[in-house]
Amino acid sequence: MAKKAVASLQKGEGRAYAKVIKMVKSPKTGAYMFQEEIIHNDKVKDFFAK
């Protein structure tokens, strides 16, 4: 499934988007988890600023 998502980002307008992964600490358990999103290249810095 990951290959399909990455392959679709390589064609045409999809190059304007990026898959970003951020490690976030859970407030309940204190364990770390990963937050993944596919967002527009203009909003990448905003995603990591949160």
PDB file as gemmi writes it, atoms N, CA and C in Angstrom:
CRYST1    1.000    1.000    1.000  90.00  90.00  90.00 P 1                      
ATOM      1  N   MET A   1       0.824  -1.189   0.000  1.00  0.00           N  
ATOM      2  CA  MET A   1       0.000   0.000   0.000  1.00  0.00           C  
ATOM      3  C   MET A   1       0.872   1.259   0.000  1.00  0.00           C  
ATOM      4  N   ALA A   2       1.981   1.224   0.663  1.00  0.00           N  
ATOM      5  CA  ALA A   2       2.856   2.389   0.691  1.00  0.00           C  
ATOM      6  C   ALA A   2       3.411   2.678  -0.696  1.00  0.00           C  
ATOM      7  N   LYS A   3       3.713   1.633  -1.449  1.00  0.00           N  
ATOM      8  CA  LYS A   3       4.246   1.836  -2.794  1.00  0.00           C  
ATOM      9  C   LYS A   3       3.234   2.559  -3.667  1.00  0.00           C  
ATOM     10  N   LYS A   4       1.967   2.228  -3.496  1.00  0.00           N  
ATOM     11  CA  LYS A   4       0.927   2.855  -4.295  1.00  0.00           C  
ATOM     12  C   LYS A   4       0.828   4.345  -3.971  1.00  0.00           C  
ATOM     13  N   ALA A   5       0.916   4.720  -2.706  1.00  0.00           N  
ATOM     14  CA  ALA A   5       0.830   6.129  -2.319  1.00  0.00           C  
ATOM     15  C   ALA A   5       2.026   6.901  -2.841  1.00  0.00           C  
ATOM     16  N   VAL A   6       3.208   6.315  -2.748  1.00  0.00           N  
ATOM     17  CA  VAL A   6       4.411   6.992  -3.213  1.00  0.00           C  
ATOM     18  C   VAL A   6       4.392   7.115  -4.732  1.00  0.00           C  
ATOM     19  N   ALA A   7       3.949   6.082  -5.417  1.00  0.00           N  
ATOM     20  CA  ALA A   7       3.909   6.107  -6.873  1.00  0.00           C  
ATOM     21  C   ALA A   7       2.941   7.179  -7.370  1.00  0.00           C  
ATOM     22  N   SER A   8       1.839   7.380  -6.690  1.00  0.00           N  
ATOM     23  CA  SER A   8       0.876   8.387  -7.136  1.00  0.00           C  
ATOM     24  C   SER A   8       1.396   9.798  -6.911  1.00  0.00           C  
ATOM     25  N   LEU A   9       2.383   9.975  -6.017  1.00  0.00           N  
ATOM     26  CA  LEU A   9       2.938  11.304  -5.789  1.00  0.00           C  
ATOM     27  C   LEU A   9       3.926  11.706  -6.878  1.00  0.00           C  
ATOM     28  N   GLN A  10       4.366  10.775  -7.713  1.00  0.00           N  
ATOM     29  CA  GLN A  10       5.388  11.050  -8.706  1.00  0.00           C  
ATOM     30  C   GLN A  10       4.831  11.571 -10.029  1.00  0.00           C  
ATOM     31  N   LYS A  11       3.533  11.560 -10.215  1.00  0.00           N  
ATOM     32  CA  LYS A  11       2.943  11.916 -11.499  1.00  0.00           C  
ATOM     33  C   LYS A  11       2.250  13.275 -11.431  1.00  0.00           C  
ATOM     34  N   GLY A  12       2.514  14.104 -12.406  1.00  0.00           N  
ATOM     35  CA  GLY A  12       1.771  15.338 -12.598  1.00  0.00           C  
ATOM     36  C   GLY A  12       1.751  16.270 -11.410  1.00  0.00           C  
ATOM     37  N   GLU A  13       0.565  16.630 -10.974  1.00  0.00           N  
ATOM     38  CA  GLU A  13       0.376  17.610  -9.911  1.00  0.00           C  
ATOM     39  C   GLU A  13       0.735  17.054  -8.539  1.00  0.00           C  
ATOM     40  N   GLY A  14       0.889  15.760  -8.429  1.00  0.00           N  
ATOM     41  CA  GLY A  14       1.226  15.140  -7.157  1.00  0.00           C  
ATOM     42  C   GLY A  14       2.572  15.559  -6.609  1.00  0.00           C  
ATOM     43  N   ARG A  15       3.437  16.100  -7.455  1.00  0.00           N  
ATOM     44  CA  ARG A  15       4.751  16.545  -6.984  1.00  0.00           C  
ATOM     45  C   ARG A  15       4.647  17.758  -6.071  1.00  0.00           C  
ATOM     46  N   ALA A  16       3.495  18.383  -6.007  1.00  0.00           N  
ATOM     47  CA  ALA A  16       3.287  19.532  -5.142  1.00  0.00           C  
ATOM     48  C   ALA A  16       2.977  19.082  -3.715  1.00  0.00           C  
ATOM     49  N   TYR A  17       2.905  17.778  -3.492  1.00  0.00           N  
ATOM     50  CA  TYR A  17       2.572  17.240  -2.179  1.00  0.00           C  
ATOM     51  C   TYR A  17       3.721  16.397  -1.639  1.00  0.00           C  
ATOM     52  N   ALA A  18       3.805  16.317  -0.315  1.00  0.00           N  
ATOM     53  CA  ALA A  18       4.849  15.527   0.329  1.00  0.00           C  
ATOM     54  C   ALA A  18       4.242  14.732   1.468  1.00  0.00           C  
ATOM     55  N   LYS A  19       4.796  13.549   1.710  1.00  0.00           N  
ATOM     56  CA  LYS A  19       4.380  12.748   2.856  1.00  0.00           C  
ATOM     57  C   LYS A  19       5.322  13.086   4.005  1.00  0.00           C  
ATOM     58  N   VAL A  20       4.755  13.577   5.105  1.00  0.00           N  
ATOM     59  CA  VAL A  20       5.563  13.988   6.251  1.00  0.00           C  
ATOM     60  C   VAL A  20       5.242  13.097   7.444  1.00  0.00           C  
ATOM     61  N   ILE A  21       6.257  12.804   8.229  1.00  0.00           N  
ATOM     62  CA  ILE A  21       6.109  11.946   9.402  1.00  0.00           C  
ATOM     63  C   ILE A  21       6.718  12.670  10.593  1.00  0.00           C  
ATOM     64  N   LYS A  22       5.945  12.787  11.678  1.00  0.00           N  
ATOM     65  CA  LYS A  22       6.405  13.476  12.877  1.00  0.00           C  
ATOM     66  C   LYS A  22       6.199  12.567  14.084  1.00  0.00           C  
ATOM     67  N   MET A  23       7.179  12.535  14.988  1.00  0.00           N  
ATOM     68  CA  MET A  23       7.065  11.736  16.201  1.00  0.00           C  
ATOM     69  C   MET A  23       6.430  12.614  17.279  1.00  0.00           C  
ATOM     70  N   VAL A  24       5.338  12.126  17.878  1.00  0.00           N  
ATOM     71  CA  VAL A  24       4.573  12.888  18.856  1.00  0.00           C  
ATOM     72  C   VAL A  24       4.462  12.071  20.142  1.00  0.00           C  
ATOM     73  N   LYS A  25       4.608  12.736  21.283  1.00  0.00           N  
ATOM     74  CA  LYS A  25       4.485  12.057  22.569  1.00  0.00           C  
ATOM     75  C   LYS A  25       3.023  12.068  23.000  1.00  0.00           C  
ATOM     76  N   SER A  26       2.508  10.906  23.373  1.00  0.00           N  
ATOM     77  CA  SER A  26       1.122  10.776  23.786  1.00  0.00           C  
ATOM     78  C   SER A  26       0.941  11.367  25.190  1.00  0.00           C  
ATOM     79  N   PRO A  27      -0.057  12.235  25.371  1.00  0.00           N  
ATOM     80  CA  PRO A  27      -0.275  12.814  26.704  1.00  0.00           C  
ATOM     81  C   PRO A  27      -0.798  11.791  27.723  1.00  0.00           C  
ATOM     82  N   LYS A  28      -1.494  10.754  27.238  1.00  0.00           N  
ATOM     83  CA  LYS A  28      -2.046   9.736  28.138  1.00  0.00           C  
ATOM     84  C   LYS A  28      -0.984   8.792  28.679  1.00  0.00           C  
ATOM     85  N   THR A  29      -0.270   8.146  27.763  1.00  0.00           N  
ATOM     86  CA  THR A  29       0.647   7.088  28.171  1.00  0.00           C  
ATOM     87  C   THR A  29       2.098   7.537  28.250  1.00  0.00           C  
ATOM     88  N   GLY A  30       2.429   8.629  27.586  1.00  0.00           N  
ATOM     89  CA  GLY A  30       3.810   9.090  27.554  1.00  0.00           C  
ATOM     90  C   GLY A  30       4.647   8.398  26.497  1.00  0.00           C  
ATOM     91  N   ALA A  31       4.059   7.469  25.774  1.00  0.00           N  
ATOM     92  CA  ALA A  31       4.766   6.754  24.716  1.00  0.00           C  
ATOM     93  C   ALA A  31       4.790   7.616  23.453  1.00  0.00           C  
ATOM     94  N   TYR A  32       5.770   7.382  22.625  1.00  0.00           N  
ATOM     95  CA  TYR A  32       5.876   8.109  21.362  1.00  0.00           C  
ATOM     96  C   TYR A  32       5.134   7.370  20.269  1.00  0.00           C  
ATOM     97  N   MET A  33       4.486   8.148  19.385  1.00  0.00           N  
ATOM     98  CA  MET A  33       3.790   7.572  18.238  1.00  0.00           C  
ATOM     99  C   MET A  33       4.081   8.450  17.034  1.00  0.00           C  
ATOM    100  N   PHE A  34       3.852   7.919  15.854  1.00  0.00           N  
ATOM    101  CA  PHE A  34       4.150   8.632  14.626  1.00  0.00           C  
ATOM    102  C   PHE A  34       2.879   9.170  14.007  1.00  0.00           C  
ATOM    103  N   GLN A  35       2.930  10.426  13.586  1.00  0.00           N  
ATOM    104  CA  GLN A  35       1.812  11.073  12.911  1.00  0.00           C  
ATOM    105  C   GLN A  35       2.218  11.281  11.461  1.00  0.00           C  
ATOM    106  N   GLU A  36       1.489  10.677  10.538  1.00  0.00           N  
ATOM    107  CA  GLU A  36       1.804  10.748   9.107  1.00  0.00           C  
ATOM    108  C   GLU A  36       0.692  11.482   8.372  1.00  0.00           C  
ATOM    109  N   GLU A  37       1.092  12.341   7.447  1.00  0.00           N  
ATOM    110  CA  GLU A  37       0.117  13.048   6.619  1.00  0.00           C  
ATOM    111  C   GLU A  37       0.724  13.307   5.247  1.00  0.00           C  
ATOM    112  N   ILE A  38      -0.137  13.470   4.257  1.00  0.00           N  
ATOM    113  CA  ILE A  38       0.287  13.915   2.935  1.00  0.00           C  
ATOM    114  C   ILE A  38      -0.272  15.320   2.777  1.00  0.00           C  
ATOM    115  N   ILE A  39       0.651  16.293   2.724  1.00  0.00           N  
ATOM    116  CA  ILE A  39       0.234  17.691   2.699  1.00  0.00           C  
ATOM    117  C   ILE A  39       0.951  18.428   1.569  1.00  0.00           C  
ATOM    118  N   HIS A  40       0.464  19.608   1.265  1.00  0.00           N  
ATOM    119  CA  HIS A  40       1.049  20.440   0.212  1.00  0.00           C  
ATOM    120  C   HIS A  40       2.417  20.937   0.658  1.00  0.00           C  
ATOM    121  N   ASN A  41       3.336  21.099  -0.284  1.00  0.00           N  
ATOM    122  CA  ASN A  41       4.703  21.520   0.038  1.00  0.00           C  
ATOM    123  C   ASN A  41       4.757  22.865   0.754  1.00  0.00           C  
ATOM    124  N   ASP A  42       3.795  23.735   0.520  1.00  0.00           N  
ATOM    125  CA  ASP A  42       3.786  25.049   1.159  1.00  0.00           C  
ATOM    126  C   ASP A  42       3.497  24.960   2.660  1.00  0.00           C  
ATOM    127  N   LYS A  43       2.867  23.886   3.108  1.00  0.00           N  
ATOM    128  CA  LYS A  43       2.451  23.781   4.503  1.00  0.00           C  
ATOM    129  C   LYS A  43       3.324  22.853   5.338  1.00  0.00           C  
ATOM    130  N   VAL A  44       4.465  22.420   4.805  1.00  0.00           N  
ATOM    131  CA  VAL A  44       5.339  21.484   5.514  1.00  0.00           C  
ATOM    132  C   VAL A  44       5.902  22.114   6.785  1.00  0.00           C  
ATOM    133  N   LYS A  45       6.379  23.343   6.695  1.00  0.00           N  
ATOM    134  CA  LYS A  45       6.951  24.010   7.873  1.00  0.00           C  
ATOM    135  C   LYS A  45       5.893  24.222   8.952  1.00  0.00           C  
ATOM    136  N   ASP A  46       4.662  24.530   8.565  1.00  0.00           N  
ATOM    137  CA  ASP A  46       3.581  24.698   9.542  1.00  0.00           C  
ATOM    138  C   ASP A  46       3.282  23.385  10.258  1.00  0.00           C  
ATOM    139  N   PHE A  47       3.372  22.278   9.526  1.00  0.00           N  
ATOM    140  CA  PHE A  47       3.111  20.965  10.121  1.00  0.00           C  
ATOM    141  C   PHE A  47       4.117  20.664  11.221  1.00  0.00           C  
ATOM    142  N   PHE A  48       5.389  20.951  10.985  1.00  0.00           N  
ATOM    143  CA  PHE A  48       6.412  20.651  11.979  1.00  0.00           C  
ATOM    144  C   PHE A  48       6.480  21.696  13.083  1.00  0.00           C  
ATOM    145  N   ALA A  49       5.892  22.887  12.875  1.00  0.00           N  
ATOM    146  CA  ALA A  49       5.888  23.931  13.899  1.00  0.00           C  
ATOM    147  C   ALA A  49       4.892  23.632  15.008  1.00  0.00           C  
ATOM    148  N   LYS A  50       3.878  22.843  14.728  1.00  0.00           N  
ATOM    149  CA  LYS A  50       2.837  22.538  15.722  1.00  0.00           C  
ATOM    150  C   LYS A  50       3.382  21.678  16.833  1.00  0.00           C  
TER     151      LYS A  50                                                      
END                                                                             
